[in-house]
Amino acid sequence: MTASGLPSRIYLVGFMGSGKTRIGHLLADALGHGFLDVDALVQEDVGMSIREIFEQEGEAWFRARETHWLRRTDEWDDVVVATGGGAMVSEANRRLLQERGATVWLNVPFDVIVERMGAAGHAQRPLLDDEKRARQLYSERLPAYRRADMEVPVQQNEEASQVAARILDLIHSGT
């Protein structure tokens, strides 16, 4: 916790394409915090896109790098962190995040995610290649997301700035 009573680290969790990065930037700006994107950190670290990592090294290798960077978030205070879509699935990661800060689930319906992402999302995100499998993965991850400290339901036409403002209200109210 900071002197203001706010969590020193706020971890945004949720399925790929739920807006963690975009909303995270807005929330960090509103709080005067820094911003970290774990997927971007992994990509910069290894010099490959997420798709290339999955194709060349596999998902398990990616998840190990993701966990490495999640552990390193304790090097920053007053930061908003956009986690990877699968970060909360690992019990060890979930505990780590909840010990070091507050977790906020961006609860976006699967159909809204697919609509938002379109063809570009499919090209960048290997786990969206098969929409039926992606829907199954989404359903499998819901129990992990539900374990977040806070849930923010996101509506289809809701702007990222509106979601960030609601998260800010939740954080300030301490719920």
N, C-alpha and C positions, 0 to 999 in steps of 0.2 A: 504494500500500500504506500501511496505517496503521502506527503504532508497534507494534501487536500482530501485524503480519505479515498481517493480513486485507486483502482488497481494500477500497479506500475507497468504491468504487461496485460494487454487485452488481445486474446487469440480469437480470430474469426474462423469458425469452422463451418463446414457444409459441403455439399456435393459440388463437383466441378461445374463451373459456369454459374454459380449462385451469386456471384458479385463480390466475393471476398476482397479482391484486389482493389476494385473501383471504390467500394464502400470503405475499405480500410484506409485508403488515401484521404478520403473526405473526413473520416472520423479522426484520423491522426492530425489533420490540419485543424479541425475544430478544437481538439484537446491541446494543441501545441506539442504533440508527441512526434517521435520519429515513426517511420513505417518500414516494415520488413515484409517481403514476400518470399516464403520458403521455397516455392517452386523456382522463382527467379534466382535465389541463392544457389540452389542445386545446379541449375543450368549454367550459371556463371562459373561455378566451382569446377565443373567437368567440361565446359565448352561444348555442350550439346543441347539440343532442344529436348523437351520431354519425350516427344515421339522418337527421336534418335536414341535416347537412353533406353526406352522400353524395347525398341527393336534390337539394339546392339548388346545391351547388358541385362535387360529383363526388369520386370516390376519389382522383384525382391531386392535387387541391387539399388533401384531408385528409392525404395522405402528405407533402406539402410542409410542412404545419403540424407534423406528427409529427416530421419531421426537424429542424425548427427547435427543438422542445422537447428532442429527444435531444441536440442540440448544446449546449443550455443546461444540461444536467445536470452539466457540469463546474463549475458555480457552487456545487455542494453537495459536501461531503465526508461520509463516513460515512452513506451513503444506500443504500436498496434501491429500485430503480426497476422498476415494472411497465411493460413496453413494450407497444405495440400488437401485435396478432397478425401483422401484416405487416412489422414493423420490420426483422427479420433478412433479409428477401428482398432488400433493397437492399444491394448490396456496400459502398457508401459508409457506410451505417448500421452494418453489421456491423463494419467496420474501426473506426469511431468508438467503438462500444461496447467492443470488445475492447481498444482502446488505453487507454480510460479506466477500465476495471474488468474484472470477471469476468462472463461470460455463463453463465446457468444455464437449460437447456432443461427445461421441465416437459413431459415426454413422456406425454401422455394420449391413449389410443386415441380415434379419431373417434367411434365409437359411444357411448363413455362421455361424451364432451363433449355430444353431442346429447341423451342421456338426462338429464344433469345440468341442461341449460339449459331444456328443455321449451319451452312456448309463450312464456314471458316472454323467453327468449333470442332467439327468432325475431322478436319484436316490437322488441327493442332493437338487434339486429345485422343490418343490411341484407344482409350477405354470407351469412347463414344462410337467407334467404328460400327459396332453392331448394336442398334438401338434396343433390341429386345434384351440383349445381355446387359446393356447399360441400365435399363429399367430394373432388371433383377439386382444389379449391383447397388443401385439407389435404395431399393427395398431392404437389401441386406445391411446397408450402412445406417439406416434410420435408427435402430436401437442405440448405436454408438453416439449419433448426433444428439439423441434425446438426453444423453447424460451430461450435456453441456450445462454450465451454470445458468445461462439465460437463453431463451428462445425468442427469436424475432421472426414472426411469420411475414413473408414478403409477398405482396400482391402482384398480379401480372403487370399492371401498368405503373407501378410505383417507381418513382425516380430514386436513384442511388442516394441523392441528398436527403430525401425523406426518410429512407431507411437509416442513414447515418444519424439523423436527428433523433429518431426513435431510440437508437442504441444509446446515444448520449443521454437521453432522458432516463433510460433504464439504469445506466451506470451511476448517474447522479442520485437516483432514488435508492440505489443500493439493492435493487431486486434482481 
